[in-house]
Amino acid sequence: MEILRRVHANNIVKWAADKPDVLVLSADLTSSCEADAFRAAYPDRFFSMGIAEQNMLSFAGGLAREGFVPFVHNPRRGDASGDRGYCPYEGASEYDGSRSW
């Protein structure tokens, strides 16, 4: 059996090779979210937004409106079991700025 490592990192780099409109945004912890390979391959298409998840999603919305294809990466906050792993995943709190109550 082959052990696959960094599947997301490798695939997004290959997939985006001929798609200049694809951008990657990361909210800190770039390596943990496997966005570092994209940053190394396409530094002009990578944005490190720091610890500002809500701003990052607003920024991604603006990019999408202008015709870009943003991929947002953010460390997972954990699930009900208390797992604090990291993956390309968004929790609900990042959408608070766009939700209508």
N, C-alpha and C positions, 0 to 999 in steps of 0.2 A: 504494500500500500504506500502510495506517495503522500508525504506530509506537505500540505500546502501552507505557505507562510506569506503574510502580507498580500493576500489575494486582492483586496480592494486597492491597495497602493499600486500594485503592478498593473491591474486592469484599467484603472482610470487614466494612468499615464499612456498606455497603449491606445485606449479608446479615444482620447482627446488629441492624439497626434495630428489628425487632419481636420480638427474642429477648433479653429482659432477663437470662436465665440464662447467656448467653455472656460469658465473661471472657477477657481476654488477659493473659498473663504474659510478661515479657521479662527476659532475663538480660543486662542492659547492651546497648549498641549498638542501642537501640530503632529509630532511624532506618534503620540498615543492614538491619534485618530487616523493614522496612516496617510496624512496629507503631505508629509515631508518629501516623498518621492515626486509628487507633482510639483512641489516648490522647487526641487532641484532641477527637474526637467524643463519647467516653464516658469521661471521666476517673475516674468512680467505679467503672468496670468494668475498669480497667487497673491492673496491679501490676508495678512495677519491682523485680525480685528481686536486682539486683546480680549480681556475679560469684559465684553460688552455684547452679550448674546442678542439682546433685543435690538440694539443698533445694527448688529450684523445682519439680522433678518430684514430690517428696513432697507439697508444698503443693498442686499440681494434683490429685494423687490424693485428697487430703482434700476439695478442692472438688467433685470429681466424685462422691465418696461422698455428699456433701450435696445433690446434685441439680444442681449447676452444670455448665456445659460449658466447661472451660478449654482455651484454645489457647495452647500453649507455643511461644515464639519464642526461638531461641538462635543465635548466629553459628556457622556451619559451621566445623569445624576444618581442612578441606581434604581433598582426595582423594589418590589415589595419584600423580597428576601434580604434586602440590604446589600446586594451585590453592587460594588462601586467600580465596576469595570468601565472601560472606555470604548466607544464605538461611534461611527457616524450616525447620530441619533439626536433628535430634538425632543425635549420635554415640553409640557404645555406652557410653562412660565415665559418662554421666549415669545409666545404669540400674544401675550397680554396687551401689548401695544396696539394690536390690530383687531382684537376681539371687540364685539359690540355687546354690551350688557343690556 
